[in-house]
Amino acid sequence: MIKKLVITGATIAFLATSALPALAVGPSAEASCVGHEAAAISPPGSSEEFPDGMPGLKAFVDTIPVPPGAVYSFIASLHEGSHEACDEALEE
């Protein structure tokens, strides 16, 4: 019984600590600008740019007089390497 508890506890501890680095890593330089933007504004409340997070970005995109799919497709086609570079490319 004790051996089972020790093994279960060790397994839970291993899984929890092995998942932490994956959660702390942002998108790679090869990610599209959609990935960089999503990472930069998530979770809600962590960004001044879109305080509501992804729902705020979606609400903004919905105000653009172009089909939302075209907007997301265009942003996803950009691979600028960082959130800041993506913002610069989208400001042009």
C-alpha positions, -999 to +999 in steps of 0.1 A: +000+000+000+028+025+010+048+015-021+018+022-043+013+057-027+050+065-032+050+054-068+018+074-074+032+105-057+065+103-076+046+099-109+025+129-102+055+150-092+074+139-123+045+148-146+039+181-130+076+192-131+081+179-166+052+200-179+064+233-164+090+241-191+066+234-219+041+258-203+067+286-200+079+285-236+064+310-261+060+304-298+091+296-319+106+321-343+090+301-371+055+305-357+030+326-377+021+361-365-012+346-352+007+324-328+029+353-317-001+375-311-021+348-293+009+341-270+014+378-263-022+386-253-030+354-234-043+349-207-068+377-206-056+406-185-019+401-193-017+426-221-025+462-225-028+457-263-059+435-259-068+433-222-096+408-230-071+384-246-082+365-277-119+374-273-108+410-275-088+404-306-117+385-322-141+414-313-116+438-330-113+417-361-151+415-363-151+454-368-129+452-399-150+454-431-133+422-445-144+386-438-127+375-406-112+344-423-093+367-447-079+387-419-067+356-399-054+340-431-033+371-439-019+374-404-012+336-404+008+340-436+033+364-419+062+348-402+082+377-388+099+359-359+085+378-329+055+396-316+071+430-320+081+423-356+046+411-364+031+443-349+055+464-371+046+444-402+008+448-395+012+486-390+025+491-425 
